[in-house]
Structures are given as C-alpha cells and as structure tokens.
Amino acid sequence: MLDSERMIETPTYPKPVRRRPASGFARAVKIVLVVLVLAVLGGLIYQGIRARIRTAASVKTETLDLAVPSVSVVRPKLGSATNEVVLPGSIQAFIDSPIYARASGYLKQWYTDIGTRVKAGQPLAEIDAPELDQQVSQAQGAISQAQASVEQAAANLQQGRANEELARVTAQRWSNLVAKGAVSRQENDNYQAQFQAQVANVEALEKAVSAARSNLAVTQANLRRLEDLQAFKIVRAPFDGIITARNTDYGALINAGNGGPAQELFHIAAIKKLRVFVNVPQAYARSAVQGTPAELTLPEFPGRRFRGQLVRTAEAMDAGTRTLLAEVDLDNATGELRPGAYAEVHLLLPASFHSVIVPVSAILFRKEGLRLGVVRDGNKAQLVPVVLGKDYGTEVEVVSGITPDDQVITDPPDSLISGAVVRVVAANASTPN
C-alpha cells in the first residue's frame, strides 16, 4: 500500500518566472529588423516577377520567330541554247519494194536468194510462158498479113490512078470534039461521068490504103506489147539493193500482177541510205526544220552514234498524237545498220524559248496545277504557276513562269501560301549553263 500511495503522489512544478517588460530601444530594433526582412522579401519577389516577365516576353518573341518559316533559296540556271530531244524510231530502207511478175507461167529458175546484193537490171528469176510465146508468133503472122494487105491496097491505088488518068484524057478529048460539033453531047456526058467515077474510085482506094496501114500499125503495136510482156519472163531488179525475201520456188505457178501476198516473188530493199521516221512533240515542232542535225544510237552499238540529218517534215500536226512527223536520213555505205532495227533518235533542236532549270524538290503539286515558290519583295513568298519542259532526274526544265533573277525556294513546305512571310537562311547563285 505504501508503494501505491507513493506512485499516485501529486507532482510538483517550478514556479513561473515573471519577465520584465522590454525597454523601448529593444522594441525599435525589432521593428527595424522586421522592416528589413520585409524589404528583402519584397525585393526577392520583385526580381522573381521581373524574371518571369522577361522569360514570357522572350518566349513570345521566340514563338513569333519560330512561326516564320525558314527557307533556303536558289537562283535558276539558264537552260541550254539547244534542246536534245530523244525520240524512238524505226530504221527503214530508203526504198523498199515487192517484186511481182508481169508474165504468167511457171517459174523456170531463180538466181538470187535472201541476203543477195543485186544491181539494177540484174536477173532475179526466169518464167516459162509458152502461151505468151505463141501469142507473139501469132502477132508476127498478123503483121505479115497486114503488110500484104497494105501492099495490095497500094497496088490497087496505083491501078486506080492510071485508070483515072486515062478517063481524064478521054474526057478532055470528047470535050474538045463536042465544042467543034463533031460528036453528040450525050456521048461527051458519058465520058465525063466515067472520069468522075474514076476520081471517086481513087479516093476510095486511098482510104483503103490508109485503113490497111492503120491495121498494120495496130498489129505492130500488139506485137510490141507482147514482146514487152515476153521480156518480163526474166524478172529483173528495179534498183540496187539487197533481197530480203524470196516467196517462190521452181515450178511454182506464177500469175501476172499483184494478186496478193502469195504472188509476191521477191522483196528488195535499198540500204545504202536509210530513213527514220520520228514523231516530234508539239512543243518542239517549230524548231524541227530541214537541215537539223540528228544522231542515232542503237543497243547493239554501245557508245557509238550514227550521224544523220532531218530532211523533211509533214508540215502538219497529227490531230491524234499532237506530234509532227519528221524524216531523218543517214548514209549506210558500210551496211552496218539494218532496216527494221529500233533506234533512239537524238535531235539537236535550237531552243525556241528561253528556259531555266530548277531542282525537282522545288515543285509544288497543287490542285490548281504546278507551282514554284519564289521569294519577292524582300521576305514574302509567292506561288507562281509554271510550265515544265524536260525532266533531268534531280532537276527539271521550266519553260515559262520564272526568270533567272528569281529566288526559288528549294524545299517549300506544303503549307506555304502566297504572301506568307518567310526567312531566307541561304541564297546560292548558280552558274549558267
């Protein structure tokens, strides 16, 4: 019990000490310290607010600066004074002709095959035409008959003229006798009528001679026609060239004329000079004139160029393709080039307009059409409509819309609009071609 009573004894506390009121000096010091603390805090707050204002102004300025797109520009290069237009073409022989027979019969013999080089007039084949030979013999017999008819008519005319002279002399004598009253007028009239009859007879004989001679001329012309056809039994080359096809053989039935592909005996081509037809686009048609140089390249001759010349054009545009048909001729004395081969024709056309060249990356494709961004009036972008020419891969030709003095934006953003302010970060002046 004593222990529990000890544990619940009331604790004793020390007596509070009463402080003396502070003096007036100490109170003033405290006020000064508070004022200084408040001043320091106000300065710190002012400096923080001022720094934040400066930061916000700087951010705003930077934001406005970043809103202005930065672009790099380049000055266009001048286009070349000549345009090398590459067009596809097919080489053709200068003369290419099928050979048909003019005489009907059976092929007796042929003398040339494909690849044979022939001269004009050289025999290519011979035709056996016995029917034509018989017609020639018949025409020769008809000429003999016509010649005999002419001779007979001439003899009759000569006899008629003799009878006419006798009748004239007799009529003259009876006219003198009737004037003297020695004979009657009736007898004189009879002799005068006989003379007139002989005159008419001579005129008829003269016409008979003329008809006989005309008949002779007809038979002679028929003979010459048959002899000309007989000469066509030998099929000859019409010009110097090379045989490119033989469509007949020994014993084949030959029909005169060009009755179809099966009747074509040979095909001949002149290859010492070749021609190539090309379709020049409308944009270059005005420059494609006679005398324009051209070069041909073929895949089987890598690195080689064959020189030719544009010799003529159709002088009219093809309404379907809007192209001008032009012919390029070139010499082939060595025979290296073959008709029918594919070739690329390089036409060196003088430039009919002043073009410039810009990077492909500068082209903008808009729904209104092709546009180029250029910097004008110091720092303002303008979208200019342009017309393109040839594509060089990384560069493209511009035929209208800009000048060499324009500053072209090389990589314009898709959001670029006319009148937008831009910042030029680089300006490169290119050297003209």
CORRAVEN-V721915 format. One record per residue. N is the residue number from 1. RES is the residue in one small letter. PHI is phi as a letter, one per 40 degrees, with the letter a starting at -180 (* if undefined). Layout:
N,RES,PHI + N,RES,PHI
This chain:
1,m,* + 2,l,c + 3,d,c + 4,s,c + 5,e,c + 6,r,c + 7,m,c + 8,i,b + 9,e,c + 10,t,c + 11,p,c + 12,t,b + 13,y,b + 14,p,c + 15,k,c + 16,p,c + 17,v,c + 18,r,c + 19,r,c + 20,r,c + 21,p,d + 22,a,c + 23,s,c + 24,g,c + 25,f,c + 26,a,c + 27,r,c + 28,a,c + 29,v,c + 30,k,c + 31,i,c + 32,v,c + 33,l,c + 34,v,c + 35,v,c + 36,l,c + 37,v,c + 38,l,c + 39,a,c + 40,v,c + 41,l,c + 42,g,c + 43,g,c + 44,l,c + 45,i,c + 46,y,c + 47,q,c + 48,g,c + 49,i,c + 50,r,c + 51,a,c + 52,r,c + 53,i,c + 54,r,c + 55,t,c + 56,a,c + 57,a,c + 58,s,c + 59,v,c + 60,k,c + 61,t,c + 62,e,c + 63,t,c + 64,l,c + 65,d,c + 66,l,c + 67,a,c + 68,v,c + 69,p,c + 70,s,c + 71,v,b + 72,s,b + 73,v,b + 74,v,a + 75,r,c + 76,p,c + 77,k,c + 78,l,c + 79,g,c + 80,s,c + 81,a,c + 82,t,b + 83,n,b + 84,e,c + 85,v,c + 86,v,b + 87,l,b + 88,p,c + 89,g,a + 90,s,b + 91,i,c + 92,q,b + 93,a,c + 94,f,c + 95,i,b + 96,d,b + 97,s,b + 98,p,c + 99,i,b + 100,y,b + 101,a,c + 102,r,b + 103,a,b + 104,s,c + 105,g,i + 106,y,b + 107,l,c + 108,k,c + 109,q,a + 110,w,b + 111,y,b + 112,t,b + 113,d,b + 114,i,c + 115,g,g + 116,t,c + 117,r,c + 118,v,b + 119,k,b + 120,a,c + 121,g,g + 122,q,c + 123,p,c + 124,l,b + 125,a,a + 126,e,b + 127,i,b + 128,d,c + 129,a,b + 130,p,c + 131,e,c + 132,l,c + 133,d,c + 134,q,c + 135,q,c + 136,v,c + 137,s,c + 138,q,c + 139,a,c + 140,q,c + 141,g,c + 142,a,c + 143,i,c + 144,s,c + 145,q,c + 146,a,c + 147,q,c + 148,a,c + 149,s,c + 150,v,c + 151,e,c + 152,q,c + 153,a,c + 154,a,c + 155,a,c + 156,n,c + 157,l,c + 158,q,c + 159,q,c + 160,g,c + 161,r,c + 162,a,c + 163,n,c + 164,e,c + 165,e,c + 166,l,c + 167,a,c + 168,r,c + 169,v,c + 170,t,c + 171,a,c + 172,q,c + 173,r,c + 174,w,c + 175,s,c + 176,n,c + 177,l,c + 178,v,c + 179,a,c + 180,k,c + 181,g,g + 182,a,c + 183,v,b + 184,s,c + 185,r,c + 186,q,c + 187,e,c + 188,n,c + 189,d,c + 190,n,c + 191,y,c + 192,q,c + 193,a,c + 194,q,c + 195,f,c + 196,q,c + 197,a,c + 198,q,c + 199,v,c + 200,a,c + 201,n,c + 202,v,c + 203,e,c + 204,a,c + 205,l,c + 206,e,c + 207,k,c + 208,a,c + 209,v,c + 210,s,c + 211,a,c + 212,a,c + 213,r,c + 214,s,c + 215,n,c + 216,l,c + 217,a,c + 218,v,c + 219,t,c + 220,q,c + 221,a,c + 222,n,c + 223,l,c + 224,r,c + 225,r,c + 226,l,c + 227,e,c + 228,d,c + 229,l,c + 230,q,c + 231,a,c + 232,f,c + 233,k,c + 234,i,c + 235,v,c + 236,r,b + 237,a,c + 238,p,c + 239,f,a + 240,d,c + 241,g,a + 242,i,b + 243,i,c + 244,t,b + 245,a,a + 246,r,b + 247,n,b + 248,t,a + 249,d,a + 250,y,d + 251,g,g + 252,a,c + 253,l,c + 254,i,b + 255,n,b + 256,a,c + 257,g,g + 258,n,b + 259,g,c + 260,g,i + 261,p,d + 262,a,c + 263,q,c + 264,e,c + 265,l,c + 266,f,b + 267,h,b + 268,i,b + 269,a,b + 270,a,c + 271,i,b + 272,k,c + 273,k,b + 274,l,b + 275,r,b + 276,v,b + 277,f,c + 278,v,b + 279,n,b + 280,v,c + 281,p,d + 282,q,d + 283,a,c + 284,y,b + 285,a,c + 286,r,c + 287,s,c + 288,a,c + 289,v,b + 290,q,c + 291,g,g + 292,t,c + 293,p,c + 294,a,a + 295,e,b + 296,l,b + 297,t,b + 298,l,b + 299,p,c + 300,e,c + 301,f,b + 302,p,c + 303,g,g + 304,r,b + 305,r,b + 306,f,b + 307,r,c + 308,g,a + 309,q,a + 310,l,c + 311,v,b + 312,r,a + 313,t,b + 314,a,c + 315,e,f + 316,a,a + 317,m,c + 318,d,c + 319,a,c + 320,g,c + 321,t,b + 322,r,f + 323,t,b + 324,l,b + 325,l,c + 326,a,b + 327,e,b + 328,v,b + 329,d,b + 330,l,a + 331,d,c + 332,n,a + 333,a,c + 334,t,c + 335,g,g + 336,e,c + 337,l,c + 338,r,b + 339,p,c + 340,g,g + 341,a,c + 342,y,c + 343,a,a + 344,e,b + 345,v,b + 346,h,b + 347,l,c + 348,l,c + 349,l,c + 350,p,c + 351,a,c + 352,s,c + 353,f,a + 354,h,c + 355,s,b + 356,v,b + 357,i,b + 358,v,b + 359,p,c + 360,v,c + 361,s,c + 362,a,c + 363,i,c + 364,l,b + 365,f,c + 366,r,b + 367,k,c + 368,e,c + 369,g,h + 370,l,c + 371,r,b + 372,l,b + 373,g,c + 374,v,b + 375,v,c + 376,r,b + 377,d,f + 378,g,g + 379,n,a + 380,k,b + 381,a,c + 382,q,b + 383,l,c + 384,v,b + 385,p,c + 386,v,b + 387,v,b + 388,l,c + 389,g,b + 390,k,c + 391,d,b + 392,y,b + 393,g,g + 394,t,c + 395,e,b + 396,v,b + 397,e,c + 398,v,b + 399,v,c + 400,s,a + 401,g,h + 402,i,b + 403,t,b + 404,p,c + 405,d,c + 406,d,c + 407,q,c + 408,v,c + 409,i,c + 410,t,c + 411,d,b + 412,p,c + 413,p,c + 414,d,c + 415,s,c + 416,l,c + 417,i,b + 418,s,c + 419,g,g + 420,a,c + 421,v,c + 422,v,b + 423,r,b + 424,v,c + 425,v,b + 426,a,a + 427,a,b + 428,n,b + 429,a,c + 430,s,c + 431,t,c + 432,p,c + 433,n,c
